[in-house]
Amino acid sequence: MVIVDGAAFGSEMKDISECIKTQGNIVLYAPESFEWLLLSTKEIPEVKVETILQNPEEYIDSKEYVSWERYFTDLLIESTSKNIIWAYSKKRLTKAYFAPRIVNAVKTIMKLVDWEKSF
């Protein structure tokens, strides 16, 4: 399993595509951002962003945000800022994000990965 930043990894796609074709047991996962993945779990208390996640292009102002990743980072930080348990920081995840329900929700979103296999 390879998890990458799609925008940053783009230049490597040709080589990794060939590797995936020949190996057959590799899953490449390029979520919009780690923050998008966390928001998409719908498991973070008091964070209600489903409408935004369905149509992010209607909410992200390219004059303010140079990337969707920065938007989702700010959205997660802002949405959790008043909850000390869930307050998000790129520097360090709080223990709440390691809870089994969050981990399992992330795994559910990453449907192509066979989580029963050893990595």
Phi and psi in degrees as GROMACS dihedral restraints (atoms count N, CA, C in turn):
[ dihedral_restraints ]
;  ai    aj    ak    al  type     phi  dphi    fc
    3     4     5     6     1  -126.3    20    10
    4     5     6     7     1   124.9    20    10
    6     7     8     9     1  -111.5    20    10
    7     8     9    10     1   124.4    20    10
    9    10    11    12     1  -133.4    20    10
   10    11    12    13     1   162.1    20    10
   12    13    14    15     1   -84.1    20    10
   13    14    15    16     1   110.5    20    10
   15    16    17    18     1   -52.9    20    10
   16    17    18    19     1   -43.4    20    10
   18    19    20    21     1   -67.4    20    10
   19    20    21    22     1   -43.1    20    10
   21    22    23    24     1   -74.2    20    10
   22    23    24    25     1   -27.5    20    10
   24    25    26    27     1   -89.5    20    10
   25    26    27    28     1    -9.7    20    10
   27    28    29    30     1   -49.4    20    10
   28    29    30    31     1   -39.7    20    10
   30    31    32    33     1   -68.1    20    10
   31    32    33    34     1   -16.7    20    10
   33    34    35    36     1   -97.6    20    10
   34    35    36    37     1    -0.6    20    10
   36    37    38    39     1   -61.5    20    10
   37    38    39    40     1   -36.9    20    10
   39    40    41    42     1   -61.4    20    10
   40    41    42    43     1   -49.8    20    10
   42    43    44    45     1   -64.8    20    10
   43    44    45    46     1   -44.6    20    10
   45    46    47    48     1   -69.5    20    10
   46    47    48    49     1   -33.0    20    10
   48    49    50    51     1   -61.1    20    10
   49    50    51    52     1   -43.1    20    10
   51    52    53    54     1   -63.7    20    10
   52    53    54    55     1   -41.4    20    10
   54    55    56    57     1   -63.4    20    10
   55    56    57    58     1   -43.9    20    10
   57    58    59    60     1   -61.8    20    10
   58    59    60    61     1   -41.8    20    10
   60    61    62    63     1   -63.0    20    10
   61    62    63    64     1   -41.7    20    10
   63    64    65    66     1   -79.9    20    10
   64    65    66    67     1   -33.6    20    10
   66    67    68    69     1   -83.2    20    10
   67    68    69    70     1   -43.6    20    10
   69    70    71    72     1    75.0    20    10
   70    71    72    73     1    -8.1    20    10
   72    73    74    75     1  -120.3    20    10
   73    74    75    76     1    28.4    20    10
   75    76    77    78     1  -115.0    20    10
   76    77    78    79     1   135.3    20    10
   78    79    80    81     1  -115.3    20    10
   79    80    81    82     1   126.1    20    10
   81    82    83    84     1  -102.8    20    10
   82    83    84    85     1   124.0    20    10
   84    85    86    87     1  -122.7    20    10
   85    86    87    88     1   121.8    20    10
   87    88    89    90     1  -126.2    20    10
   88    89    90    91     1    77.2    20    10
   90    91    92    93     1   -66.5    20    10
   91    92    93    94     1   160.4    20    10
   93    94    95    96     1   -52.1    20    10
   94    95    96    97     1   -43.1    20    10
   96    97    98    99     1  -171.4    20    10
   97    98    99   100     1   164.6    20    10
   99   100   101   102     1   -61.2    20    10
  100   101   102   103     1   -39.1    20    10
  102   103   104   105     1   -64.3    20    10
  103   104   105   106     1   -40.6    20    10
  105   106   107   108     1   -58.9    20    10
  106   107   108   109     1   -43.0    20    10
  108   109   110   111     1   -60.2    20    10
  109   110   111   112     1   -46.0    20    10
  111   112   113   114     1   -64.0    20    10
  112   113   114   115     1   -44.5    20    10
  114   115   116   117     1   -62.4    20    10
  115   116   117   118     1   -35.1    20    10
  117   118   119   120     1   -70.1    20    10
  118   119   120   121     1   -16.3    20    10
  120   121   122   123     1   -68.1    20    10
  121   122   123   124     1   -25.0    20    10
  123   124   125   126     1    59.8    20    10
  124   125   126   127     1    23.9    20    10
  126   127   128   129     1  -107.3    20    10
  127   128   129   130     1    -6.7    20    10
  129   130   131   132     1   -84.8    20    10
  130   131   132   133     1   119.1    20    10
  132   133   134   135     1   -54.8    20    10
  133   134   135   136     1   139.5    20    10
  135   136   137   138     1    66.6    20    10
  136   137   138   139     1     8.5    20    10
  138   139   140   141     1  -100.8    20    10
  139   140   141   142     1   111.3    20    10
  141   142   143   144     1  -119.2    20    10
  142   143   144   145     1    91.2    20    10
  144   145   146   147     1  -127.8    20    10
  145   146   147   148     1    17.6    20    10
  147   148   149   150     1   -55.2    20    10
  148   149   150   151     1   -42.8    20    10
  150   151   152   153     1   -62.0    20    10
  151   152   153   154     1   -42.2    20    10
  153   154   155   156     1   -64.4    20    10
  154   155   156   157     1   -43.3    20    10
  156   157   158   159     1   -66.8    20    10
  157   158   159   160     1   -28.0    20    10
  159   160   161   162     1   -72.0    20    10
  160   161   162   163     1   -35.0    20    10
  162   163   164   165     1  -140.1    20    10
  163   164   165   166     1    64.5    20    10
  165   166   167   168     1   -60.3    20    10
  166   167   168   169     1   -29.3    20    10
  168   169   170   171     1   -61.6    20    10
  169   170   171   172     1   -22.2    20    10
  171   172   173   174     1   -81.2    20    10
  172   173   174   175     1   -11.6    20    10
  174   175   176   177     1  -115.0    20    10
  175   176   177   178     1   -22.1    20    10
  177   178   179   180     1   -91.8    20    10
  178   179   180   181     1   117.7    20    10
  180   181   182   183     1   -92.7    20    10
  181   182   183   184     1   113.7    20    10
  183   184   185   186     1   -67.4    20    10
  184   185   186   187     1   -15.5    20    10
  186   187   188   189     1   -73.3    20    10
  187   188   189   190     1   -29.9    20    10
  189   190   191   192     1   -94.7    20    10
  190   191   192   193     1   -33.0    20    10
  192   193   194   195     1  -121.4    20    10
  193   194   195   196     1   124.4    20    10
  195   196   197   198     1   -77.5    20    10
  196   197   198   199     1   -15.6    20    10
  198   199   200   201     1  -150.4    20    10
  199   200   201   202     1   158.3    20    10
  201   202   203   204     1   -67.4    20    10
  202   203   204   205     1   -32.0    20    10
  204   205   206   207     1   -57.5    20    10
  205   206   207   208     1   -45.7    20    10
  207   208   209   210     1   -64.6    20    10
  208   209   210   211     1   -37.1    20    10
  210   211   212   213     1   -62.1    20    10
  211   212   213   214     1   -50.1    20    10
  213   214   215   216     1   -65.7    20    10
  214   215   216   217     1   -32.6    20    10
  216   217   218   219     1   -63.2    20    10
  217   218   219   220     1   -49.7    20    10
  219   220   221   222     1   -62.1    20    10
  220   221   222   223     1   -39.4    20    10
  222   223   224   225     1   -62.7    20    10
  223   224   225   226     1   -43.8    20    10
  225   226   227   228     1   -68.8    20    10
  226   227   228   229     1   -41.6    20    10
  228   229   230   231     1   -61.3    20    10
  229   230   231   232     1   -48.7    20    10
  231   232   233   234     1   -64.7    20    10
  232   233   234   235     1   -41.4    20    10
  234   235   236   237     1   -68.6    20    10
  235   236   237   238     1   -23.0    20    10
  237   238   239   240     1  -112.0    20    10
  238   239   240   241     1     1.0    20    10
  240   241   242   243     1   -61.6    20    10
  241   242   243   244     1   -26.5    20    10
  243   244   245   246     1   -92.4    20    10
  244   245   246   247     1     2.2    20    10
  246   247   248   249     1  -118.4    20    10
  247   248   249   250     1   105.7    20    10
  249   250   251   252     1   -59.4    20    10
  250   251   252   253     1   -30.4    20    10
  252   253   254   255     1   -72.0    20    10
  253   254   255   256     1   -36.9    20    10
  255   256   257   258     1  -106.2    20    10
  256   257   258   259     1    -1.2    20    10
  258   259   260   261     1   -53.1    20    10
  259   260   261   262     1   118.2    20    10
  261   262   263   264     1   -87.2    20    10
  262   263   264   265     1   140.4    20    10
  264   265   266   267     1  -142.1    20    10
  265   266   267   268     1   139.1    20    10
  267   268   269   270     1   -68.2    20    10
  268   269   270   271     1   -23.4    20    10
  270   271   272   273     1   -73.6    20    10
  271   272   273   274     1   -36.6    20    10
  273   274   275   276     1  -159.2    20    10
  274   275   276   277     1   128.2    20    10
  276   277   278   279     1   -78.4    20    10
  277   278   279   280     1   138.7    20    10
  279   280   281   282     1   -74.3    20    10
  280   281   282   283     1   162.8    20    10
  282   283   284   285     1   -59.0    20    10
  283   284   285   286     1   -27.5    20    10
  285   286   287   288     1   -57.1    20    10
  286   287   288   289     1   -33.8    20    10
  288   289   290   291     1   -73.8    20    10
  289   290   291   292     1   -11.2    20    10
  291   292   293   294     1   -97.3    20    10
  292   293   294   295     1     2.1    20    10
  294   295   296   297     1   -61.1    20    10
  295   296   297   298     1   143.3    20    10
  297   298   299   300     1   -52.5    20    10
  298   299   300   301     1   -37.0    20    10
  300   301   302   303     1   -67.1    20    10
  301   302   303   304     1   -32.1    20    10
  303   304   305   306     1   -73.1    20    10
  304   305   306   307     1   -48.2    20    10
  306   307   308   309     1   -58.4    20    10
  307   308   309   310     1   -46.0    20    10
  309   310   311   312     1   -65.2    20    10
  310   311   312   313     1   -36.8    20    10
  312   313   314   315     1   -65.6    20    10
  313   314   315   316     1   -40.1    20    10
  315   316   317   318     1   -63.8    20    10
  316   317   318   319     1   -44.1    20    10
  318   319   320   321     1   -60.2    20    10
  319   320   321   322     1   -38.1    20    10
  321   322   323   324     1   -63.4    20    10
  322   323   324   325     1   -38.8    20    10
  324   325   326   327     1   -67.0    20    10
  325   326   327   328     1   -35.8    20    10
  327   328   329   330     1   -86.9    20    10
  328   329   330   331     1    69.4    20    10
  330   331   332   333     1   -64.2    20    10
  331   332   333   334     1   -28.9    20    10
  333   334   335   336     1   -76.8    20    10
  334   335   336   337     1   -13.3    20    10
  336   337   338   339     1   -86.5    20    10
  337   338   339   340     1   130.3    20    10
  339   340   341   342     1   -89.2    20    10
  340   341   342   343     1    98.7    20    10
  342   343   344   345     1   -72.9    20    10
  343   344   345   346     1   -10.4    20    10
  345   346   347   348     1   -80.5    20    10
  346   347   348   349     1   -22.1    20    10
  348   349   350   351     1   -78.6    20    10
  349   350   351   352     1   151.3    20    10
  351   352   353   354     1   -79.7    20    10
  352   353   354   355     1   144.9    20    10
